[in-house]
Amino acid sequence: MALTLQLPTTAGGLAPYTLRGQPPERPAAGARFNRIAYSAAHVVADPLAGGDPWLTAAVDWDATIAYRRRLWSLGLGVAEAMDTAQRGMGLDWPTSLELIRRSLDAARDVPGALVASGCGTDHLDIDAVKSVDDVIRGYEEQMQAIEKLGGKLIVMASRALARVARGPADYERVYGRVLSQARHPVILHWLGDMFDPALAGYWGTRDLDAAMDTALSIIAAHADKVDGIKISLLDKDKEIAMRRRLPPGVRMYTGDDFNYAELIAGDDFGGPPMQRHSDALLGIFDAIAPAASAALSALAQGDTARFHAILGPTVALSRHIFQAPTRFYKTGVVFMAWLNGHQSHFTMVGGQQSTRSLQHLAELLRLADAADLLEQPELAVARMKSLLAVYGVQA
């Protein structure tokens, strides 16, 4: 099959594009990493389900769990029921809990499989939340449900807390209560408002430096209950500054989908090892899993040049997928899974396949090809042509 097709351009026309057609590099079997690496994994919608997709989360459970098995087979952990899975953006709490249950069950069959699960307050009626005590009760309810299943917690940022908190002291109270009750060390989650506008002013202020001070003081007060913190601010300097101030033994999990390669590689800062590099909890690892695994394997073998040679070219794709409005990045992640044959359709929970333009998706295809991320180039061309046809384009 020819690898040439007509793709939309930014000028509003069409132009021929011929794929390089080079599939991604894969790690050797049994590859080991010297970084902890979680992929925030997407869910596969059930396109044949009835009901209104804007209101009902219909999940293809078999395809969703199969995708997680793929991530584990590549040595990556799964950050479950996070924003990449459209948590609070199409995926409700009852469905999220079922997803966590099924993922934990599947992980038991995979030696060494890592799973950490999102714990939040998204089941609360935000209009009925009047105090931080309501937020605490919300967190406690989800904590108990996930820990009952044997799950490790990712304490997600709370829209309800951002709404009712009056300052840093309210965050200290809520997180102090939550951390004191956690059975095992948790991963904290600081999601910037570019990912979710409802989280603006998190930690009690819009000043990022002051917000960082509050988060760090909470971590220092409960360091034995904090495995690490994931920050998604798309600002590498802020992440590095915070990483260097973390207590010994507390990890920085990069959530920076713009600068992850250099943040994971690290620097020559003279502090403890975990203050010199970031581990990873990234949505983009869902879309670039084979390349991420191969790069991390090279890094563990001391081949930093090879790490950058594999992972560096993926950054342009990631910046495109996560471009503003950043909260629509999930569409690009699912589009990549469809192009690569990991699901049979390009349909999303909540109908969110419509959040990006055809121009955006065409450029995504070009960038994925340039970074050698299309696992089955002929299939990718066939599927892109089918999408173009829906838009009235004969490719």
WOGIWO-V9989 format. One record per backbone hydrogen bond with DSSP energy under -1.0 kcal/mol. NH is the residue of the N-H (numbers start at 0). CO is the residue of the C=O. If there is no record, write none. Layout:
NH & CO
NH & CO
This chain:
4 & 16
6 & 14
8 & 12
11 & 8
14 & 6
16 & 4
18 & 2
30 & 27
37 & 279
38 & 76
39 & 281
40 & 78
45 & 57
48 & 45
54 & 51
55 & 51
57 & 55
59 & 43
60 & 58
63 & 59
64 & 60
65 & 61
66 & 62
67 & 63
68 & 64
69 & 65
70 & 66
71 & 67
72 & 68
74 & 71
75 & 70
76 & 36
77 & 113
78 & 38
79 & 115
85 & 82
86 & 81
87 & 90
88 & 85
90 & 85
95 & 91
96 & 92
97 & 93
98 & 94
99 & 95
100 & 96
101 & 97
102 & 98
103 & 99
104 & 100
105 & 101
106 & 102
107 & 103
108 & 105
109 & 106
112 & 109
115 & 77
116 & 151
117 & 79
118 & 153
123 & 120
127 & 124
134 & 130
135 & 131
136 & 132
137 & 133
138 & 134
139 & 135
140 & 136
141 & 137
142 & 138
143 & 139
144 & 140
145 & 141
146 & 142
147 & 143
149 & 146
150 & 145
153 & 116
154 & 186
155 & 118
155 & 153
161 & 157
162 & 158
163 & 159
164 & 160
169 & 166
171 & 167
172 & 168
173 & 169
174 & 170
175 & 171
176 & 172
177 & 173
178 & 174
179 & 175
185 & 224
186 & 152
187 & 227
188 & 154
189 & 229
191 & 231
194 & 191
195 & 191
198 & 195
199 & 196
201 & 198
203 & 200
210 & 206
211 & 207
212 & 208
213 & 209
214 & 210
215 & 211
216 & 212
217 & 213
218 & 214
219 & 215
220 & 216
224 & 221
225 & 222
226 & 185
227 & 185
228 & 250
229 & 187
230 & 252
231 & 189
238 & 234
239 & 235
240 & 236
241 & 237
242 & 238
243 & 239
244 & 241
245 & 242
249 & 246
250 & 226
252 & 228
253 & 278
254 & 230
256 & 254
262 & 258
263 & 259
264 & 260
265 & 261
266 & 275
274 & 271
275 & 272
277 & 262
278 & 251
279 & 35
280 & 253
281 & 37
285 & 282
287 & 283
291 & 287
292 & 288
293 & 289
294 & 290
295 & 291
296 & 292
297 & 293
298 & 294
299 & 295
300 & 296
301 & 298
302 & 297
303 & 301
306 & 302
307 & 303
308 & 304
309 & 305
310 & 306
311 & 307
313 & 310
314 & 311
317 & 313
318 & 314
319 & 315
320 & 316
321 & 317
322 & 319
327 & 324
328 & 325
330 & 327
332 & 328
333 & 329
334 & 330
335 & 331
336 & 332
337 & 333
338 & 334
339 & 335
340 & 337
341 & 336
350 & 347
351 & 348
353 & 350
354 & 351
360 & 356
361 & 357
362 & 358
363 & 359
364 & 360
365 & 361
366 & 362
367 & 363
368 & 364
369 & 365
370 & 366
371 & 368
372 & 367
379 & 375
380 & 376
381 & 377
382 & 378
383 & 379
384 & 380
385 & 381
386 & 382
387 & 383
388 & 384
389 & 385
390 & 386
391 & 388
392 & 387
